[in-house]
Structures are given as C-alpha cells and as structure tokens.
Amino acid sequence: MCLLYSNVDLIGMTLSPTKFSSLDWTDFKDEYGIIAGGMEDGAITLWDARKIIESGANGSDLKMGRGCVSAANIHQGIPVTTIEFNPHKKNLVASGGSEVLI
C-alpha cells in the first residue's frame, strides 16, 4: 500500500501479505484516519494511516504489515469485492464478497 499527498508525492508505504481487492479511508481515529482493506483472501484489515506515513516513502525500512492494527478472515477465502465505512457512524464498516455475505 502506498499513500500519496495531494500533489501525488509518495508519503508512506507498507507491505501486505496478500493483495488488496478494495479499500476505504475514514478520519475516524485522528486527522490521518483508518484505512479498511478488503483482501483477495477474504480478510478484512484495518490500517493506521499515521503509522504508514511515519514509516516514510523511501522503502529502506519497509516491513510487512507495518500499520496494520487488525485483521479478520471474514469472507473465508472469497475476495472482498467492496468495503466501506458508514458515513454517519465511522466506527462501523461493511464489506461484501461474491458469497453473498455482508
């Protein structure tokens, strides 16, 4: 995952053990926010954007999972095709996959 600033400068990156299939970002925690990742393996991951940004953009200190604060295998092997924070209650997230589980 790479985080870019408004003028498209890379400001942070981290490695993930599997590919993302969907993402959403909310300002729930602080000004940097939390990123929800729907993964190809069916997992839902939550990432602390501040930790990713603090790791820098040069890749010299790149570590697997840096910034990941939670992971759960919700969709059990089925890619998460959509994930979204609730705009009214930002501590809630919904996800969906092809197995018709929400």
Phi and psi restraints in degrees (range 20) as a CNS / XPLOR table:
assign (resid 1 and name C) (resid 2 and name N)
       (resid 2 and name CA) (resid 2 and name C) 1.0 -122.8 20.0 2
assign (resid 2 and name N) (resid 2 and name CA)
       (resid 2 and name C) (resid 3 and name N) 1.0 138.6 20.0 2
assign (resid 2 and name C) (resid 3 and name N)
       (resid 3 and name CA) (resid 3 and name C) 1.0 -109.9 20.0 2
assign (resid 3 and name N) (resid 3 and name CA)
       (resid 3 and name C) (resid 4 and name N) 1.0 129.8 20.0 2
assign (resid 3 and name C) (resid 4 and name N)
       (resid 4 and name CA) (resid 4 and name C) 1.0 -114.8 20.0 2
assign (resid 4 and name N) (resid 4 and name CA)
       (resid 4 and name C) (resid 5 and name N) 1.0 147.6 20.0 2
assign (resid 4 and name C) (resid 5 and name N)
       (resid 5 and name CA) (resid 5 and name C) 1.0 -89.8 20.0 2
assign (resid 5 and name N) (resid 5 and name CA)
       (resid 5 and name C) (resid 6 and name N) 1.0 173.0 20.0 2
assign (resid 5 and name C) (resid 6 and name N)
       (resid 6 and name CA) (resid 6 and name C) 1.0 -56.6 20.0 2
assign (resid 6 and name N) (resid 6 and name CA)
       (resid 6 and name C) (resid 7 and name N) 1.0 -30.8 20.0 2
assign (resid 6 and name C) (resid 7 and name N)
       (resid 7 and name CA) (resid 7 and name C) 1.0 -93.2 20.0 2
assign (resid 7 and name N) (resid 7 and name CA)
       (resid 7 and name C) (resid 8 and name N) 1.0 20.1 20.0 2
assign (resid 7 and name C) (resid 8 and name N)
       (resid 8 and name CA) (resid 8 and name C) 1.0 66.8 20.0 2
assign (resid 8 and name N) (resid 8 and name CA)
       (resid 8 and name C) (resid 9 and name N) 1.0 31.5 20.0 2
assign (resid 8 and name C) (resid 9 and name N)
       (resid 9 and name CA) (resid 9 and name C) 1.0 -86.5 20.0 2
assign (resid 9 and name N) (resid 9 and name CA)
       (resid 9 and name C) (resid 10 and name N) 1.0 135.4 20.0 2
assign (resid 9 and name C) (resid 10 and name N)
       (resid 10 and name CA) (resid 10 and name C) 1.0 -70.8 20.0 2
assign (resid 10 and name N) (resid 10 and name CA)
       (resid 10 and name C) (resid 11 and name N) 1.0 124.2 20.0 2
assign (resid 10 and name C) (resid 11 and name N)
       (resid 11 and name CA) (resid 11 and name C) 1.0 -115.5 20.0 2
assign (resid 11 and name N) (resid 11 and name CA)
       (resid 11 and name C) (resid 12 and name N) 1.0 -10.2 20.0 2
assign (resid 11 and name C) (resid 12 and name N)
       (resid 12 and name CA) (resid 12 and name C) 1.0 -174.7 20.0 2
assign (resid 12 and name N) (resid 12 and name CA)
       (resid 12 and name C) (resid 13 and name N) 1.0 153.8 20.0 2
assign (resid 12 and name C) (resid 13 and name N)
       (resid 13 and name CA) (resid 13 and name C) 1.0 -154.8 20.0 2
assign (resid 13 and name N) (resid 13 and name CA)
       (resid 13 and name C) (resid 14 and name N) 1.0 158.8 20.0 2
assign (resid 13 and name C) (resid 14 and name N)
       (resid 14 and name CA) (resid 14 and name C) 1.0 -148.9 20.0 2
assign (resid 14 and name N) (resid 14 and name CA)
       (resid 14 and name C) (resid 15 and name N) 1.0 167.6 20.0 2
assign (resid 14 and name C) (resid 15 and name N)
       (resid 15 and name CA) (resid 15 and name C) 1.0 -104.6 20.0 2
assign (resid 15 and name N) (resid 15 and name CA)
       (resid 15 and name C) (resid 16 and name N) 1.0 146.1 20.0 2
assign (resid 15 and name C) (resid 16 and name N)
       (resid 16 and name CA) (resid 16 and name C) 1.0 -120.6 20.0 2
assign (resid 16 and name N) (resid 16 and name CA)
       (resid 16 and name C) (resid 17 and name N) 1.0 143.2 20.0 2
assign (resid 16 and name C) (resid 17 and name N)
       (resid 17 and name CA) (resid 17 and name C) 1.0 -70.1 20.0 2
assign (resid 17 and name N) (resid 17 and name CA)
       (resid 17 and name C) (resid 18 and name N) 1.0 -15.2 20.0 2
assign (resid 17 and name C) (resid 18 and name N)
       (resid 18 and name CA) (resid 18 and name C) 1.0 -144.4 20.0 2
assign (resid 18 and name N) (resid 18 and name CA)
       (resid 18 and name C) (resid 19 and name N) 1.0 166.9 20.0 2
assign (resid 18 and name C) (resid 19 and name N)
       (resid 19 and name CA) (resid 19 and name C) 1.0 -76.7 20.0 2
assign (resid 19 and name N) (resid 19 and name CA)
       (resid 19 and name C) (resid 20 and name N) 1.0 146.8 20.0 2
assign (resid 19 and name C) (resid 20 and name N)
       (resid 20 and name CA) (resid 20 and name C) 1.0 -79.2 20.0 2
assign (resid 20 and name N) (resid 20 and name CA)
       (resid 20 and name C) (resid 21 and name N) 1.0 141.4 20.0 2
assign (resid 20 and name C) (resid 21 and name N)
       (resid 21 and name CA) (resid 21 and name C) 1.0 -114.0 20.0 2
assign (resid 21 and name N) (resid 21 and name CA)
       (resid 21 and name C) (resid 22 and name N) 1.0 -15.4 20.0 2
assign (resid 21 and name C) (resid 22 and name N)
       (resid 22 and name CA) (resid 22 and name C) 1.0 -160.6 20.0 2
assign (resid 22 and name N) (resid 22 and name CA)
       (resid 22 and name C) (resid 23 and name N) 1.0 154.0 20.0 2
assign (resid 22 and name C) (resid 23 and name N)
       (resid 23 and name CA) (resid 23 and name C) 1.0 -141.5 20.0 2
assign (resid 23 and name N) (resid 23 and name CA)
       (resid 23 and name C) (resid 24 and name N) 1.0 151.7 20.0 2
assign (resid 23 and name C) (resid 24 and name N)
       (resid 24 and name CA) (resid 24 and name C) 1.0 -147.8 20.0 2
assign (resid 24 and name N) (resid 24 and name CA)
       (resid 24 and name C) (resid 25 and name N) 1.0 153.9 20.0 2
assign (resid 24 and name C) (resid 25 and name N)
       (resid 25 and name CA) (resid 25 and name C) 1.0 -135.7 20.0 2
assign (resid 25 and name N) (resid 25 and name CA)
       (resid 25 and name C) (resid 26 and name N) 1.0 132.9 20.0 2
assign (resid 25 and name C) (resid 26 and name N)
       (resid 26 and name CA) (resid 26 and name C) 1.0 -133.3 20.0 2
assign (resid 26 and name N) (resid 26 and name CA)
       (resid 26 and name C) (resid 27 and name N) 1.0 157.5 20.0 2
assign (resid 26 and name C) (resid 27 and name N)
       (resid 27 and name CA) (resid 27 and name C) 1.0 -94.5 20.0 2
assign (resid 27 and name N) (resid 27 and name CA)
       (resid 27 and name C) (resid 28 and name N) 1.0 29.8 20.0 2
assign (resid 27 and name C) (resid 28 and name N)
       (resid 28 and name CA) (resid 28 and name C) 1.0 -59.8 20.0 2
assign (resid 28 and name N) (resid 28 and name CA)
       (resid 28 and name C) (resid 29 and name N) 1.0 -49.3 20.0 2
assign (resid 28 and name C) (resid 29 and name N)
       (resid 29 and name CA) (resid 29 and name C) 1.0 -78.2 20.0 2
assign (resid 29 and name N) (resid 29 and name CA)
       (resid 29 and name C) (resid 30 and name N) 1.0 -49.6 20.0 2
assign (resid 29 and name C) (resid 30 and name N)
       (resid 30 and name CA) (resid 30 and name C) 1.0 -160.6 20.0 2
assign (resid 30 and name N) (resid 30 and name CA)
       (resid 30 and name C) (resid 31 and name N) 1.0 -165.6 20.0 2
assign (resid 30 and name C) (resid 31 and name N)
       (resid 31 and name CA) (resid 31 and name C) 1.0 -65.7 20.0 2
assign (resid 31 and name N) (resid 31 and name CA)
       (resid 31 and name C) (resid 32 and name N) 1.0 -21.5 20.0 2
assign (resid 31 and name C) (resid 32 and name N)
       (resid 32 and name CA) (resid 32 and name C) 1.0 -87.3 20.0 2
assign (resid 32 and name N) (resid 32 and name CA)
       (resid 32 and name C) (resid 33 and name N) 1.0 -35.4 20.0 2
assign (resid 32 and name C) (resid 33 and name N)
       (resid 33 and name CA) (resid 33 and name C) 1.0 89.1 20.0 2
assign (resid 33 and name N) (resid 33 and name CA)
       (resid 33 and name C) (resid 34 and name N) 1.0 -174.6 20.0 2
assign (resid 33 and name C) (resid 34 and name N)
       (resid 34 and name CA) (resid 34 and name C) 1.0 -121.1 20.0 2
assign (resid 34 and name N) (resid 34 and name CA)
       (resid 34 and name C) (resid 35 and name N) 1.0 138.2 20.0 2
assign (resid 34 and name C) (resid 35 and name N)
       (resid 35 and name CA) (resid 35 and name C) 1.0 -108.4 20.0 2
assign (resid 35 and name N) (resid 35 and name CA)
       (resid 35 and name C) (resid 36 and name N) 1.0 128.9 20.0 2
assign (resid 35 and name C) (resid 36 and name N)
       (resid 36 and name CA) (resid 36 and name C) 1.0 -99.9 20.0 2
assign (resid 36 and name N) (resid 36 and name CA)
       (resid 36 and name C) (resid 37 and name N) 1.0 132.1 20.0 2
assign (resid 36 and name C) (resid 37 and name N)
       (resid 37 and name CA) (resid 37 and name C) 1.0 -117.4 20.0 2
assign (resid 37 and name N) (resid 37 and name CA)
       (resid 37 and name C) (resid 38 and name N) 1.0 128.5 20.0 2
assign (resid 37 and name C) (resid 38 and name N)
       (resid 38 and name CA) (resid 38 and name C) 1.0 -97.0 20.0 2
assign (resid 38 and name N) (resid 38 and name CA)
       (resid 38 and name C) (resid 39 and name N) 1.0 123.6 20.0 2
assign (resid 38 and name C) (resid 39 and name N)
       (resid 39 and name CA) (resid 39 and name C) 1.0 -102.5 20.0 2
assign (resid 39 and name N) (resid 39 and name CA)
       (resid 39 and name C) (resid 40 and name N) 1.0 157.6 20.0 2
assign (resid 39 and name C) (resid 40 and name N)
       (resid 40 and name CA) (resid 40 and name C) 1.0 -63.0 20.0 2
assign (resid 40 and name N) (resid 40 and name CA)
       (resid 40 and name C) (resid 41 and name N) 1.0 -25.8 20.0 2
assign (resid 40 and name C) (resid 41 and name N)
       (resid 41 and name CA) (resid 41 and name C) 1.0 -89.2 20.0 2
assign (resid 41 and name N) (resid 41 and name CA)
       (resid 41 and name C) (resid 42 and name N) 1.0 5.9 20.0 2
assign (resid 41 and name C) (resid 42 and name N)
       (resid 42 and name CA) (resid 42 and name C) 1.0 95.2 20.0 2
assign (resid 42 and name N) (resid 42 and name CA)
       (resid 42 and name C) (resid 43 and name N) 1.0 -3.5 20.0 2
assign (resid 42 and name C) (resid 43 and name N)
       (resid 43 and name CA) (resid 43 and name C) 1.0 -80.1 20.0 2
assign (resid 43 and name N) (resid 43 and name CA)
       (resid 43 and name C) (resid 44 and name N) 1.0 153.1 20.0 2
assign (resid 43 and name C) (resid 44 and name N)
       (resid 44 and name CA) (resid 44 and name C) 1.0 -111.0 20.0 2
assign (resid 44 and name N) (resid 44 and name CA)
       (resid 44 and name C) (resid 45 and name N) 1.0 127.2 20.0 2
assign (resid 44 and name C) (resid 45 and name N)
       (resid 45 and name CA) (resid 45 and name C) 1.0 -122.2 20.0 2
assign (resid 45 and name N) (resid 45 and name CA)
       (resid 45 and name C) (resid 46 and name N) 1.0 147.6 20.0 2
assign (resid 45 and name C) (resid 46 and name N)
       (resid 46 and name CA) (resid 46 and name C) 1.0 -119.0 20.0 2
assign (resid 46 and name N) (resid 46 and name CA)
       (resid 46 and name C) (resid 47 and name N) 1.0 133.5 20.0 2
assign (resid 46 and name C) (resid 47 and name N)
       (resid 47 and name CA) (resid 47 and name C) 1.0 -124.0 20.0 2
assign (resid 47 and name N) (resid 47 and name CA)
       (resid 47 and name C) (resid 48 and name N) 1.0 136.4 20.0 2
assign (resid 47 and name C) (resid 48 and name N)
       (resid 48 and name CA) (resid 48 and name C) 1.0 -86.1 20.0 2
assign (resid 48 and name N) (resid 48 and name CA)
       (resid 48 and name C) (resid 49 and name N) 1.0 108.3 20.0 2
assign (resid 48 and name C) (resid 49 and name N)
       (resid 49 and name CA) (resid 49 and name C) 1.0 -61.2 20.0 2
assign (resid 49 and name N) (resid 49 and name CA)
       (resid 49 and name C) (resid 50 and name N) 1.0 -35.1 20.0 2
assign (resid 49 and name C) (resid 50 and name N)
       (resid 50 and name CA) (resid 50 and name C) 1.0 -59.4 20.0 2
assign (resid 50 and name N) (resid 50 and name CA)
       (resid 50 and name C) (resid 51 and name N) 1.0 -44.8 20.0 2
assign (resid 50 and name C) (resid 51 and name N)
       (resid 51 and name CA) (resid 51 and name C) 1.0 -64.1 20.0 2
assign (resid 51 and name N) (resid 51 and name CA)
       (resid 51 and name C) (resid 52 and name N) 1.0 -36.4 20.0 2
assign (resid 51 and name C) (resid 52 and name N)
       (resid 52 and name CA) (resid 52 and name C) 1.0 -67.8 20.0 2
assign (resid 52 and name N) (resid 52 and name CA)
       (resid 52 and name C) (resid 53 and name N) 1.0 -44.4 20.0 2
assign (resid 52 and name C) (resid 53 and name N)
       (resid 53 and name CA) (resid 53 and name C) 1.0 -64.7 20.0 2
assign (resid 53 and name N) (resid 53 and name CA)
       (resid 53 and name C) (resid 54 and name N) 1.0 -40.9 20.0 2
assign (resid 53 and name C) (resid 54 and name N)
       (resid 54 and name CA) (resid 54 and name C) 1.0 -64.7 20.0 2
assign (resid 54 and name N) (resid 54 and name CA)
       (resid 54 and name C) (resid 55 and name N) 1.0 -22.9 20.0 2
assign (resid 54 and name C) (resid 55 and name N)
       (resid 55 and name CA) (resid 55 and name C) 1.0 -72.6 20.0 2
assign (resid 55 and name N) (resid 55 and name CA)
       (resid 55 and name C) (resid 56 and name N) 1.0 -17.0 20.0 2
assign (resid 55 and name C) (resid 56 and name N)
       (resid 56 and name CA) (resid 56 and name C) 1.0 88.1 20.0 2
assign (resid 56 and name N) (resid 56 and name CA)
       (resid 56 and name C) (resid 57 and name N) 1.0 177.2 20.0 2
assign (resid 56 and name C) (resid 57 and name N)
       (resid 57 and name CA) (resid 57 and name C) 1.0 -115.8 20.0 2
assign (resid 57 and name N) (resid 57 and name CA)
       (resid 57 and name C) (resid 58 and name N) 1.0 0.0 20.0 2
assign (resid 57 and name C) (resid 58 and name N)
       (resid 58 and name CA) (resid 58 and name C) 1.0 -85.6 20.0 2
assign (resid 58 and name N) (resid 58 and name CA)
       (resid 58 and name C) (resid 59 and name N) 1.0 -13.0 20.0 2
assign (resid 58 and name C) (resid 59 and name N)
       (resid 59 and name CA) (resid 59 and name C) 1.0 80.2 20.0 2
assign (resid 59 and name N) (resid 59 and name CA)
       (resid 59 and name C) (resid 60 and name N) 1.0 -0.2 20.0 2
assign (resid 59 and name C) (resid 60 and name N)
       (resid 60 and name CA) (resid 60 and name C) 1.0 -70.8 20.0 2
assign (resid 60 and name N) (resid 60 and name CA)
       (resid 60 and name C) (resid 61 and name N) 1.0 -25.6 20.0 2
assign (resid 60 and name C) (resid 61 and name N)
       (resid 61 and name CA) (resid 61 and name C) 1.0 -116.9 20.0 2
assign (resid 61 and name N) (resid 61 and name CA)
       (resid 61 and name C) (resid 62 and name N) 1.0 32.1 20.0 2
assign (resid 61 and name C) (resid 62 and name N)
       (resid 62 and name CA) (resid 62 and name C) 1.0 -69.9 20.0 2
assign (resid 62 and name N) (resid 62 and name CA)
       (resid 62 and name C) (resid 63 and name N) 1.0 125.5 20.0 2
assign (resid 62 and name C) (resid 63 and name N)
       (resid 63 and name CA) (resid 63 and name C) 1.0 -130.3 20.0 2
assign (resid 63 and name N) (resid 63 and name CA)
       (resid 63 and name C) (resid 64 and name N) 1.0 144.5 20.0 2
assign (resid 63 and name C) (resid 64 and name N)
       (resid 64 and name CA) (resid 64 and name C) 1.0 -61.1 20.0 2
assign (resid 64 and name N) (resid 64 and name CA)
       (resid 64 and name C) (resid 65 and name N) 1.0 125.1 20.0 2
assign (resid 64 and name C) (resid 65 and name N)
       (resid 65 and name CA) (resid 65 and name C) 1.0 78.0 20.0 2
assign (resid 65 and name N) (resid 65 and name CA)
       (resid 65 and name C) (resid 66 and name N) 1.0 5.7 20.0 2
assign (resid 65 and name C) (resid 66 and name N)
       (resid 66 and name CA) (resid 66 and name C) 1.0 -59.2 20.0 2
assign (resid 66 and name N) (resid 66 and name CA)
       (resid 66 and name C) (resid 67 and name N) 1.0 126.3 20.0 2
assign (resid 66 and name C) (resid 67 and name N)
       (resid 67 and name CA) (resid 67 and name C) 1.0 97.1 20.0 2
assign (resid 67 and name N) (resid 67 and name CA)
       (resid 67 and name C) (resid 68 and name N) 1.0 -13.2 20.0 2
assign (resid 67 and name C) (resid 68 and name N)
       (resid 68 and name CA) (resid 68 and name C) 1.0 -75.8 20.0 2
assign (resid 68 and name N) (resid 68 and name CA)
       (resid 68 and name C) (resid 69 and name N) 1.0 121.1 20.0 2
assign (resid 68 and name C) (resid 69 and name N)
       (resid 69 and name CA) (resid 69 and name C) 1.0 -107.9 20.0 2
assign (resid 69 and name N) (resid 69 and name CA)
       (resid 69 and name C) (resid 70 and name N) 1.0 -11.3 20.0 2
assign (resid 69 and name C) (resid 70 and name N)
       (resid 70 and name CA) (resid 70 and name C) 1.0 -162.7 20.0 2
assign (resid 70 and name N) (resid 70 and name CA)
       (resid 70 and name C) (resid 71 and name N) 1.0 145.7 20.0 2
assign (resid 70 and name C) (resid 71 and name N)
       (resid 71 and name CA) (resid 71 and name C) 1.0 -149.9 20.0 2
assign (resid 71 and name N) (resid 71 and name CA)
       (resid 71 and name C) (resid 72 and name N) 1.0 136.9 20.0 2
assign (resid 71 and name C) (resid 72 and name N)
       (resid 72 and name CA) (resid 72 and name C) 1.0 -145.0 20.0 2
assign (resid 72 and name N) (resid 72 and name CA)
       (resid 72 and name C) (resid 73 and name N) 1.0 136.8 20.0 2
assign (resid 72 and name C) (resid 73 and name N)
       (resid 73 and name CA) (resid 73 and name C) 1.0 -86.7 20.0 2
assign (resid 73 and name N) (resid 73 and name CA)
       (resid 73 and name C) (resid 74 and name N) 1.0 81.8 20.0 2
assign (resid 73 and name C) (resid 74 and name N)
       (resid 74 and name CA) (resid 74 and name C) 1.0 -80.4 20.0 2
assign (resid 74 and name N) (resid 74 and name CA)
       (resid 74 and name C) (resid 75 and name N) 1.0 -43.8 20.0 2
assign (resid 74 and name C) (resid 75 and name N)
       (resid 75 and name CA) (resid 75 and name C) 1.0 -97.6 20.0 2
assign (resid 75 and name N) (resid 75 and name CA)
       (resid 75 and name C) (resid 76 and name N) 1.0 6.4 20.0 2
assign (resid 75 and name C) (resid 76 and name N)
       (resid 76 and name CA) (resid 76 and name C) 1.0 44.1 20.0 2
assign (resid 76 and name N) (resid 76 and name CA)
       (resid 76 and name C) (resid 77 and name N) 1.0 66.1 20.0 2
assign (resid 76 and name C) (resid 77 and name N)
       (resid 77 and name CA) (resid 77 and name C) 1.0 90.2 20.0 2
assign (resid 77 and name N) (resid 77 and name CA)
       (resid 77 and name C) (resid 78 and name N) 1.0 -9.8 20.0 2
assign (resid 77 and name C) (resid 78 and name N)
       (resid 78 and name CA) (resid 78 and name C) 1.0 -95.9 20.0 2
assign (resid 78 and name N) (resid 78 and name CA)
       (resid 78 and name C) (resid 79 and name N) 1.0 126.1 20.0 2
assign (resid 78 and name C) (resid 79 and name N)
       (resid 79 and name CA) (resid 79 and name C) 1.0 -55.3 20.0 2
assign (resid 79 and name N) (resid 79 and name CA)
       (resid 79 and name C) (resid 80 and name N) 1.0 138.5 20.0 2
assign (resid 79 and name C) (resid 80 and name N)
       (resid 80 and name CA) (resid 80 and name C) 1.0 -80.2 20.0 2
assign (resid 80 and name N) (resid 80 and name CA)
       (resid 80 and name C) (resid 81 and name N) 1.0 111.0 20.0 2
assign (resid 80 and name C) (resid 81 and name N)
       (resid 81 and name CA) (resid 81 and name C) 1.0 -87.1 20.0 2
assign (resid 81 and name N) (resid 81 and name CA)
       (resid 81 and name C) (resid 82 and name N) 1.0 -19.1 20.0 2
assign (resid 81 and name C) (resid 82 and name N)
       (resid 82 and name CA) (resid 82 and name C) 1.0 -152.0 20.0 2
assign (resid 82 and name N) (resid 82 and name CA)
       (resid 82 and name C) (resid 83 and name N) 1.0 144.6 20.0 2
assign (resid 82 and name C) (resid 83 and name N)
       (resid 83 and name CA) (resid 83 and name C) 1.0 -148.0 20.0 2
assign (resid 83 and name N) (resid 83 and name CA)
       (resid 83 and name C) (resid 84 and name N) 1.0 137.9 20.0 2
assign (resid 83 and name C) (resid 84 and name N)
       (resid 84 and name CA) (resid 84 and name C) 1.0 -155.9 20.0 2
assign (resid 84 and name N) (resid 84 and name CA)
       (resid 84 and name C) (resid 85 and name N) 1.0 135.9 20.0 2
assign (resid 84 and name C) (resid 85 and name N)
       (resid 85 and name CA) (resid 85 and name C) 1.0 -75.3 20.0 2
assign (resid 85 and name N) (resid 85 and name CA)
       (resid 85 and name C) (resid 86 and name N) 1.0 146.5 20.0 2
assign (resid 85 and name C) (resid 86 and name N)
       (resid 86 and name CA) (resid 86 and name C) 1.0 -69.9 20.0 2
assign (resid 86 and name N) (resid 86 and name CA)
       (resid 86 and name C) (resid 87 and name N) 1.0 124.3 20.0 2
assign (resid 86 and name C) (resid 87 and name N)
       (resid 87 and name CA) (resid 87 and name C) 1.0 -69.4 20.0 2
assign (resid 87 and name N) (resid 87 and name CA)
       (resid 87 and name C) (resid 88 and name N) 1.0 -17.7 20.0 2
assign (resid 87 and name C) (resid 88 and name N)
       (resid 88 and name CA) (resid 88 and name C) 1.0 -98.4 20.0 2
assign (resid 88 and name N) (resid 88 and name CA)
       (resid 88 and name C) (resid 89 and name N) 1.0 -29.4 20.0 2
assign (resid 88 and name C) (resid 89 and name N)
       (resid 89 and name CA) (resid 89 and name C) 1.0 -130.3 20.0 2
assign (resid 89 and name N) (resid 89 and name CA)
       (resid 89 and name C) (resid 90 and name N) 1.0 88.9 20.0 2
assign (resid 89 and name C) (resid 90 and name N)
       (resid 90 and name CA) (resid 90 and name C) 1.0 -68.1 20.0 2
assign (resid 90 and name N) (resid 90 and name CA)
       (resid 90 and name C) (resid 91 and name N) 1.0 -6.1 20.0 2
assign (resid 90 and name C) (resid 91 and name N)
       (resid 91 and name CA) (resid 91 and name C) 1.0 -88.0 20.0 2
assign (resid 91 and name N) (resid 91 and name CA)
       (resid 91 and name C) (resid 92 and name N) 1.0 2.2 20.0 2
assign (resid 91 and name C) (resid 92 and name N)
       (resid 92 and name CA) (resid 92 and name C) 1.0 -110.7 20.0 2
assign (resid 92 and name N) (resid 92 and name CA)
       (resid 92 and name C) (resid 93 and name N) 1.0 140.6 20.0 2
assign (resid 92 and name C) (resid 93 and name N)
       (resid 93 and name CA) (resid 93 and name C) 1.0 -133.7 20.0 2
assign (resid 93 and name N) (resid 93 and name CA)
       (resid 93 and name C) (resid 94 and name N) 1.0 142.2 20.0 2
assign (resid 93 and name C) (resid 94 and name N)
       (resid 94 and name CA) (resid 94 and name C) 1.0 -117.9 20.0 2
assign (resid 94 and name N) (resid 94 and name CA)
       (resid 94 and name C) (resid 95 and name N) 1.0 146.2 20.0 2
assign (resid 94 and name C) (resid 95 and name N)
       (resid 95 and name CA) (resid 95 and name C) 1.0 -140.8 20.0 2
assign (resid 95 and name N) (resid 95 and name CA)
       (resid 95 and name C) (resid 96 and name N) 1.0 159.6 20.0 2
assign (resid 95 and name C) (resid 96 and name N)
       (resid 96 and name CA) (resid 96 and name C) 1.0 -149.2 20.0 2
assign (resid 96 and name N) (resid 96 and name CA)
       (resid 96 and name C) (resid 97 and name N) 1.0 151.6 20.0 2
assign (resid 96 and name C) (resid 97 and name N)
       (resid 97 and name CA) (resid 97 and name C) 1.0 -138.4 20.0 2
assign (resid 97 and name N) (resid 97 and name CA)
       (resid 97 and name C) (resid 98 and name N) 1.0 179.8 20.0 2
assign (resid 97 and name C) (resid 98 and name N)
       (resid 98 and name CA) (resid 98 and name C) 1.0 -71.6 20.0 2
assign (resid 98 and name N) (resid 98 and name CA)
       (resid 98 and name C) (resid 99 and name N) 1.0 -7.8 20.0 2
assign (resid 98 and name C) (resid 99 and name N)
       (resid 99 and name CA) (resid 99 and name C) 1.0 -85.2 20.0 2
assign (resid 99 and name N) (resid 99 and name CA)
       (resid 99 and name C) (resid 100 and name N) 1.0 6.1 20.0 2
assign (resid 99 and name C) (resid 100 and name N)
       (resid 100 and name CA) (resid 100 and name C) 1.0 68.7 20.0 2
assign (resid 100 and name N) (resid 100 and name CA)
       (resid 100 and name C) (resid 101 and name N) 1.0 28.3 20.0 2
assign (resid 100 and name C) (resid 101 and name N)
       (resid 101 and name CA) (resid 101 and name C) 1.0 -102.6 20.0 2
assign (resid 101 and name N) (resid 101 and name CA)
       (resid 101 and name C) (resid 102 and name N) 1.0 129.6 20.0 2
